[in-house]
Amino acid sequence: MRLVAQILPRCVAPRSGRIPRMLSGKRRRVVALAYDQLCTFEFGIVVEVFGLPRPELRVPWYEFEVCSFEHGPIRATGGIQVTARRGLPAFRHAGTIILPGWRRVDEPPPARLVRALREAHDRGTRLVSICSGVFLLAATGLLDGRRAATHWRYVEQFKALYPRVELHPDVLYVDDGAVLTSAGSAAGLDLCLHIVRRDYGAEVANEVARRLVIPPHRDGGQAQYVREPVATRTVGGIARLQQWAQAHLQEPLSVEELASQAAMSPRTFARQFRQQAGTTPHRWLLHQRVLAAQRQLETTGDSIDRVAEAVGMQTAVTLRQHFRRVLGTTPTAYRRRFSTADSDGGR
């Protein structure tokens, strides 16, 4: 089977007549690197999220293409061949470059690829790796002193090869601004959706997740794997409790209240929650409230105080504090960029 990688038109009329400033022009262009022995699953994630036309979103979607530093058909896992029509010069016009894995973690990348990645970074291009692709980024030196993530089974090899990188071995992904890295397999989906959320806001990211039939968001700090991936048979269960909490975010929920809803003691609940969700109840609840605030800011004109009350943060001061910590911006600035509704000017 042979796949021919090419640019397809992606631009349609924006939903609200507004193009997110971050994605105007070059910023929408996503270039994925193909290489011999290409990791098919990681590559497929990138194509699925950034390469499919999405007219239902009514925003100017990404412009996607594939490039390679190698000539001729590229062998991919599973007997597939990919033909990349562009070489490394495609990096020069990219807003985002994605490295979907690497064929061998102990194989140094060619010097011309290292040079092209460094030059792209110097131009302000966003660099993204999935799974073992972090070994390519680390070989450039661009990760020295930065936080990064990779698949848990590569942790020891990575630390030995690149001790200057601040590796976070358990998380799903790390967003370090201009350089983003993820753990293996499905964690690449989480990172790609995180990028969509950064670029287009929570509502658009949720629509993409819905089309992919996956949960709309897992926090990057969640564990790569959990001990009990299936909800326990305890009355209520964690999965059902999460659904209930999402419908009651406006209430002052405590761990004790959540435990009661799950029909567990607080201590048992906290332990079960972390085992099944890969994070603490408090952190999960806070993140759900920030996500709900994002959607409120995008789709309503409610004041910041009203948004804070609606998501259970009570005051605008509290909302601003957590919003900046999680998203690195203010609710007002976020609304200015992503809102599709008329605001009443509340700050």
Protein Blocks (a to p, Z undefined) as FASTA:
>chain_A
ZZddddddfbdcdfkopacfklgcjlmpccddddehiafklmmmmmmmmmpccfknopac
dddddddfbecjdddehhiacddfbdfklmmmpfbdcdebjfblklccdfklmmmmmmmm
mnopacddehjlmmmmmmnopmgopacdddfklmmmmmmmmmmbccdfkbmbdcehjacc
ddehjlmmmmmmmmmmmmnojklmmmmmmmnopafbdcfkbcfbdfblbacfbehijmlm
mmmmmmmmmpccdfklmmmmnopafklmmmmmmmmnopafklmmmmmmmmmmmmmmmmmc
cdfklmmmmnonopaklmmmmmmmmnopafklmmmmmocbdcehiZZ
